[in-house]
């Protein structure tokens, strides 16, 4: 199974959900997905330093060992090709994508390796909550559902989600990046 393979390779971290949905053969994952592994520690062939880059708060649906749904947060747009290169053999051609990117100024769609990636700017909040709001999923729709089935509900909504954003080349998308300024907070809140 694909998620077990990722787990064995150390590509899943901060896992919140990892299991089968109520549909046989369909699996859901929520957590961070490693994009760039950390370097091996000195003298070790297996022990790695923390990852250098993550797909943060990712939500995946896996069916027939293919990624059918991907959602999450990329800190920078230049990590999108890194994700595509690392996972392209596992991404279904009809994969539903909804990816938040911190350093883009406007929503857009980019096709890479035959898959259309719907990119949305991210300002603040919890990625999962922002996704549910974007897909107009009400809390009552998730009530009494397993954590895995909640991801499946988001996937079902994402399949029909059609943002009114332009389809652009990756080079044009890069020209729409912005500088992200984060406020530093000090002390107890």
N, C-alpha and C positions, 0 to 999 in steps of 0.2 A: 504494500500500500504506500502511496506517495508520501503521506504525512509521516509514516513510520520511517521512510527513507530520509526525509528531511530531518527528523529528530535524531536519527543515528549519525547524520553528518554534522549535527550541531547547528542547523540552520533555523531552528525554532527557539525562541527565547521569550521570557515573560509571558508564558502561555496562560490564557484565561479559559479558552474553550478548545478542546481537541477530541472530537468523537463523531460517531455516526448520527445523522439526523434520523427522523422517523421514517425516511425513505431509504430502503435497503440499498447499500452501495454508494450512498451520498454522504460525504463527510464534511464537517465544518471545523474551521480553525479561527481563533481570534488570539492575537498576541503580536509580538514583534517578529519580523522575518529578516534574517541576516542577508545583507547585500554584499558586504565585504567582510570576510573573516579577519579576526585579529591575527597577528603574527604568532608563530609558534614560540613558546617560551624556550629560553636557552637550554639546550640539552634534551628537549622533549620532541617526540614525534607525534604526540596527540594533544598535549595540553596547550591551549591557545590563550592569548591575551583577549580582552574584551573585543567585540566586533568593532570595526572601523566605521561601518555604515549600516543603518537599519531601515527597513520599511516599517514605520512606527504604527502601532495599533492596527495592524493588518487584519482583515477579515477575508477568509477564503472559503469557497465551496469547491470540493474535489469530487468529481464523478468520473468513473472509468479511468482513474489515475491521470486525469487532466484537470487543470485549474479552470473552472467554469465561471468563477466570480472572484474579483479582486477589488478590495477597497482598503484604504489606509492613507497614511500621511508620509510624503517625502519632504524632507527639509529643503531640498533644492532640486530643481528640474533636472540637473545633470545626473541625478541618480536614476532617472527613468530608463535610459539606455543600459545602465548597469543592471537594473532589475530584469529588463528584457533579455539581455545577453545571458544572465545567470539562469533564468527560469524558462527561456523560450521553448525548450523542448517539451515542457509540461503544460504550456498555456494552450487551451483549446482555441481554434480559430474564431469561434463564436463567443468567446469569453466576454462576460459583462464586466466592464471596468468603470470605476468611479474613484478617481485618485485625487486626493487633496495635496496641493503643493504650496509650501509656505512662500516661495519667492516668485510667484507669478501674480501679475496685476489684474488679470481677467481670465475668465473661463475660456477653454479652447479644447479642440480635439486633435489628436496627433496619431497617425498610423505608423506603427513600427512593426516590422516582420509580420505583416498581414493582420494585425490586431488593432482595432481602434481604441485608443486610450482617451477617456473623457477626463479632462483635467479641470479642477476647480481651485480657485484661490482659497487659502485657509488663513483665517485671522486668529481665532482662539476657540477654546472649548474642548470638549471631548469628541474625538473623531467619530465614535459610534453614535453619539447623540446628534451631531451635525449631520451625519449620514441619514439617520431616521427622519430628521426634519426635512432634508433635501428630497427624500423619497416620499414624503407625506405619509409616513407610517405612524399611526397613533399608538399610544401605550396600550390601549385595550386590545389591539391586534396581537400584541406580544404576551398578554396576560395568560398565565398557565401553560406557556410554551417552554420547552427545554431550551437551554442556552444554544444548543446546536440548531434547533428549529428556528430560533430567532434569526440566526444568520441566514438560514434558508428563506425566511420571509423577506429579508432584505434583498437577497439574490433575486427572488421572484419579481420584486418591484424594480430592481435595477435592470432587468432584462427589457423592460418596456420604457425605461427612462430615456428621454430624448432631449437633451439640453439644447437650447437655442444658441449654441456657441459655434463659432466658425471652425472648420476643419483647416488646419494649417500644417505646413511642413515643420519638422523638428527645428530647423534653423530659424524659422519665423517665430516659433514658440520661444526659443532662446532669446530672441530680441525683445520679448515681453516680460523678461524677468525683472524683478525689482530688488532693492536692498531691504532686507528685513531688519528692523530695529526692535530689539526686545528690551523691555524695562527690567531693571534689576531691582528686586525687592530684598530688603534686609530686615531681619528680626521677625518676631512673632507676629502673626496676623490676627 
